[in-house]
Amino acid sequence: MRLLILILIVTLLLQAEEILVINSNAKIEKYKEAEAGFRKSINRAFKTLDIADMKSSEVKEYLNTENPDIAYAIGSKAYQYANMFIPNKKIFFSSIMNWKKLNMSGERFGISHDLHSEMQLMLIKLIFSDIKTIGIIYSKHTQDVMQEFKKNSKNLRIKILPKQVSKDSISDENFVDILSKTEAMIVLPDPILLSDDKIVKKIFKLSKEQKKPVFAYHKSFIKYGAALVTSVDNQTIGRQVATMINSSTYKDVSNKVLHPAGTKVIFNKKVVIEQGIKFDSYAASIITEVIE
């Protein structure tokens, strides 16, 4: 009887916790999808706040007035405000590139926006089994990501050839040297690499000339000629956060930030065939979308 009463008390306390979803911009597709996934899976009442057009002072006033017990921050802007104005609350996050740069003091939990590097390499190997060397261009901002790729590539008998760039050197790079030594390239979400559209176009142009596939992390790279795009499923990310909050499982995990569970795989068959790149057709079962 006492156990039943205790369970009821704990359940009531959990249900009494106020949850606020803070969206950096609900009009942005990935943020909108993450919120939709959360909405479908959360089993407790919650409020939402779109801060896209709000001033810092307005966000501060709202958060101080609302004073939620739990905040789910979608996007880096939402996280920064939550961390600044309600630092003593439980804050969950998602849809943030390079989350390791965040201030993670206090009760902070979330879902990384990066697929596990080993998973990405496995998908590449399943579709392009002959590839043994892959080039990665990185900067100080993505050095840890590159190191993860390098570490996990050994298990799959893939050699990663890294090339470091900086803000000062990027405009003078021609990338011919790394392309001549590799069979493919991986594009990372690196702020220096992506700072100039001309640089991105140059990499894809050279890769096309040398008939070497480029693997990317977002479908927007299809227009440049990416052969394969592996990205997170944003709705699944939202559902993961909801599951963590619903079950309070975040309290029992040593790793406060989990990898996303869902994966989208876009195969640009048109580009691959045009460039004469060999691929394994039997791997079709793992592909989400095919560009003919």
N, C-alpha and C positions, 0 to 999 in steps of 0.2 A: 504493500500500500504506500509506504513512504517513498519507494522507488518511483512509483507511478506519479505521485505528487511532485517529486523532484523533476521528472521528465516534463510534466505539464508546465512547471514554473520556468524551466529552461526554454521550452518552446515558446511560451508567452513573451519571455524577455527578448528572444530572437525576433519574433514577429513585431515587437514594439520598436525595434531599431529602425530609425528613419534612413531610407536610402535615397540618394540623389545622383542621377546620371548627369554628368556635365559634359556636353558635347562641344568640341572646339568649333565645329561648323557642320550643322546637320544637313547642309546642302551638298557637302563633299561625299562622293559615293562610298568610299571605304568607311567613313565615319557613320554614315546613314545605315549601311549594312550591319556594322557592328552593333549599333543600337537596336536594330530590328531583331537581330539574333538574340540579344539580351532580353528584349521585351517578350519574345516567344517562350523563353525558358525560365525566367525568374518566377518564383512562386510566392513572392511577397510584394506588398505595395511599394511603389517608388514614384518619385517626381523627376522631371527632366528640366534641364536648363541648357539652352543654346546660347553660347557666349560670343558667337561670331561678330555681332554688331554691338557688343557691350563694352563700355569703358572699364578699365581696371577698378576704378572706384565703385562702379555699379556692381561688378562681380563681388567685390569685397563686402559691400553692404548686404547683398543677397545671401551670401554664404554665412555671414555673421548672424543674420536674422534667422535664416533657415536652420543653421547649426545641425547638419545631418550627422548621424552616427557613422554612416558608411557613404563614401563617394566613389562613383565609378567614372574616372576621367578618360574620355575618348580623345586621343590626340595630345600632343605635347603642350599646347597652349592651356588646355583644360587641366592637365596635370600640374603645370607650374602654378596656376592660380590656386588649385586645391592645396598644394603643398605649402603655398605661401600664407593663405588665409585661414585654413583649418588644419594646421600641422599636427594636431594631436588626435586627429580622427583616422579611422581605417580608410586607406585610399587604395583602390584597385585601378589598374590602367590597361589600356591596349592601344593598338594602332599608332605606336611610336617607333620610329626608326632610331636605331642606336640608343636603346633605353639605358645602356650602361653609363651614359653620361648624366643620367638623372640623379638628383639628390634622393637617396633611398633610406634616409634615416626615419625611424618610427615604423609603424605598421603599414608597410607598403607591399603590395602583391600585384601580380599582373601576368599578362600573356605577351610574350615577345612577338614582334612583327616580322621576325626573320625565321625562315624555315631552318631546321637543323641542317648544317652543312653536309653531313653524311647522307641525309635523305636526298638532298639536291644532287649530290654526286652519284648516288645509286640510281636515280631517275635518268641522269645523263648516260650512265653506263648501260642501263637496260635498253635505251633507244639507240645509242651510238656506241656499240660494244667495242669497236676498233680503236676508239680514242684512248690514248695513254698519256698525253701531255696537254695540260690546260694552263693558259696564261691568265693571270689576275693582276689588274692594275689597281693599286691601292694608295692611300695616303695615311698620315698619322691618325686620321679619323676612323679608318677601317682596318687598321693593322691587326686588331684582335680578331676580326672576322676572317681576314686572310690566313692568320695563324691556325684558326679552327679548320679551315679548308685544307690547309697543308697537313695538319695532324690526321684528319679523317681520311684523306686521300690514300694514305699508305695501305689501309685495309682493303682498298678496291684496286690496288695496283695502278693508281693514277699518279703522275708526277705533276705537282703544281709549280709553275715557274712564275714567281712574283716580280712585279716591277713597281717600285715606289715613285710617286710623283709628289710634288708640292705645289703650293699656290704660285710660287715664282717660276717653277720649271714647266708646268703643265702646258702653257701656250707654245713652248718651243719643242715639245715632244712630237716625234713622228710615228712612234710605235712600230716601226718596221722591224726593229731588232727583236722585240718579243714575239711578234707574229711569225717571224721566220723560224723561230725555235719551237713553236707550239702547233698543236693540231686543232685547237679551239680556244675560245676566250670566254671568260665569265665577267659580266658587268656587275659591279657591286653598287649599292646605293651610297656612293661616296660624294660628299658635297663639293669637293674640289673637281673631281672628274665630271660631275654633272653641272658645274658652274657655267659652262658655255656649250650651247647646242652644237657649235661647230666642231668641238672636240669629240663629242659623241658620234657625230656624222662621219668624222674622219676615221674613227675606229671601225665603224661598220663598213665604210667604203673600202678600206684596206683589207678587211676580212673577206669581203665579197670578191675582191680582185684575186686574193690568194685561195679562194674557195674553202674558207675555214668558218665553221659555224660559231655564232655568238649566242651564249646562253644568258638570259636576263631574268629579272625578278618581278617585272611588271608588264602587263599587256601593251602599254604604250610603246614599248620597244619593238613591237611587231612592225610598225610603220617604217622603222629603220632597217628592218630585215633580220630580226632575231630569229634563230632557228627553233629555239625552245624557250618557253617562259614558264617558270615554276613560281607560283605565288601562294600566299595564304588565302584561305577562305574566310572572308571577314565576318560573315554571319556565324560561322563556327566559333570564331574568336569570342564574339559576344555571348554565345551559349556557354563557352568555357568559363567566362567570368561569372555568369549567372549560376552555374553549377558550383563554383567555388563558394559563392556567397550563400547559396541555398543550403549546402551541406556543411559549411564551415570547415571544409577540408584544408583550407589554406593554413590553418593553425597547426596542422600535423606534418607539413612538408618542410624539408630542410631547404629546398630550393624555392625561394619566394617568387621567382619568375619562371613560368613554364613555356615550353615551345608550343606553337599553334598545332592543333590536331588535324585541321583540314587543309588539303592541298589542291590547288588548281594547276593543271598541266596543259599548256597550249602548245601544240606542235605545228610549226609552220612548214607544212609539207611542200607547199609551192616553192619556197626559197630553197629548201633542202634539195629538191629535185632539180631546180634550175642550176644550182651550184655543183650538182653531181656528187653530193655527200652521201656516203653509205649509211643506211639506217636499218634497224631491225623491225620489220612490219609486225612481227608477232607481239611486240610490246604495246599494241594498240589498246589493250585493256586498261592500261594505266593512264591513258590520255583523256583529258576532259573535253578538249576542243581541238579540232583539226582545221587549219587554214589551207584550203585547197588552191 
